[in-house]
Amino acid sequence: GKNGGKDYKDKTNIGKDVSANPNNQQKEAPAIVNVEVVEPVRKSQRARIPSSKFSDVASNEKKDSPTRRSKSSAPATQSTPKTAEDLYKQIEKSRDKLFFIAYSHDQDPIIAKNTKTKGGDKVEYQWYLVRVDLSTCQQLEDTENCQKNGKYYVEFYTKSSYDQGILLAGNPLENGIRAAQMKPKPDSDSRYWLEWHEYHFDKSGDMVVGKAKEFLPNSKKAIHRRLMDLSQMKRQEGPSSPGSSGTNNSEGGERLMSEYHPDFNKYTTWADVLDLMDTKTRLVGPFDFDDIKPPPLKEEDLAIFNEDTKKLFSANHSNLYVKDRVPLSRWKELLESIKGREIDPPVVVMEETRKKKKKKRLSGGGKRARDESQGHAATQ
């Protein structure tokens, strides 16, 4: 599963890699979690083509430099598309091409998880965050006519393990906070990263998707890699500008490489083909991640680089960070879109609630104010 509305209610994932089952969020953070114990390996129809399909990424890597990602020209609030062509135009204009969708495991018959009821099977829908990969849509038979049929290849996001209040084995401490001190954050305050899984092909040629793997898109190592890629691209720039090869078939793969640097021969994103013209599926979108400024650069961040690289780092600091937070306005739209439907709502902190808590902390004194500042209030 992906990240839905059950994050704060279900403790079934204790001892498991929650990136494989991020819907199930424990209320209290355990000690270090063993990433090797995850949901069972299964065959899946969702990842129709593994991300290793982008085998020519290395030769065209400079096309999708972080500094060349165009900002969205889409309006802040999208009008409801009346036709598949309207939807395509909106997606094309969007920088990040994100959607909130309603999704159920019964849409993948191999791993259906319906609840048995007296009246038969009950389909369990949850909300998920996904993004459209138009370049892959052009390669798949189901989606090559997405402009007319509204069917798109989408990749699923999951809430970061840190924001679920869990420290996965192998992950560094974040801001020096130990595992026992970590607490889950509301959905609206959390970061969302693409969900990755190991995979292989069995003897019959079917793709088998296995345990989950979390990649940290904004770790120091990942940012330095993007900086080095950008530096190399700058050195190689000539009369032919990046992206002038006349094809964008690998655009999605290049973005994956830039953001996560995975081994495409071993890992694939969790993905499916969905009809985004179906209003029961499409809840909100398309939209972009929030353009939040990254932490300011420190002298120690620049110390290891030469002068030219320091200047490049400073000039492109914000663009080297992967955007991963959903604007509050989109969370509000999601809450409205699922009213009257049996979908667990996200945990959203409204601005007015945040201001009240801040005022309360300021009016408190001494130890009480310090204690409250360590808590994190969430309102439904």
PyMOL commands that set and color helices and strands:
alter all, ss='L'
color gray80, all
select helices_A, chain A and resi 51-53+58-64+66-68+84-93+105-107+109-111+134-137+146-149+179-181+187-189+220-236+251-260+299-302+307-315+318-320+328-337+351-363+366-374
alter helices_A, ss='H'
color red, helices_A
select strands_A, chain A and resi 42-43+98-103+115-117+120-122+126-132+151-159+192-194+196-201+207-213+267-269+271-275+282-287
alter strands_A, ss='S'
color yellow, strands_A
deselect
rebuild
show_as cartoon
